[in-house]
Amino acid sequence: MEKREVMNVIKEIVYKITGIKIEDENDNIIGCHHNYPIIYAIYIVDELEKIFGNEVSNIFAENDYTVWELSNLAEAIINKCSNSSDNLQAV
């Protein structure tokens, strides 16, 4: 998948869980300006793992808060999944 496709998947997940549309690729998807409970981040990560694999959770252990920016998160997912034995494909 290309970065734009991964960003679209992330935006769909965020919308499904929070009801918030992320439009700016530099937007921090868990930023307090979105005004939803931070616990939703767990649900977002869970959905990302279902689609891209369990390696996704390591992204958050290996990076700082800026990884939550839409563009950065898509890039991190691509990098993490390209380093695994599986090809990056959304289910």
Buried (B, 14 or more C-beta within 10 A) or exposed (E): BEEEBBBBBBBBBBEEBBEBEBEEBEBBBBEEEBEBEEEBBEBBBEBBEEBBBEBBEEBBEEEEEEBBBBBBBBBBBBEBBEEEEEEBEEE
